[in-house]
Amino acid sequence: MNAMTGWYTARELAEHANIAYPNLWTYRKRGILPMPDMYIGNKPLWSHTLINQWDEEREAKAKEQA
């Protein structure tokens, strides 16, 4: 995440989520990854807040499955 802006680019998000960059788009198509909050040109951006929420949901699902 860009600490100055509070937004994740696709590559930063893939790194944060420990997902291979090409798989990020598969996650998006399957509805696993939330929609970007905004685009700048054709560049999707996710807010820090949205990704924190997503992280919490993923952790809760992982605990349920364990």
Buried (B, 14 or more C-beta within 10 A) or exposed (E): BEEEEEBBBBEBBBBBBEBEEEEBBEBBEEEBBBEBBEEEEEEBBBBBEBBEEBEEEEEEEEEEEE
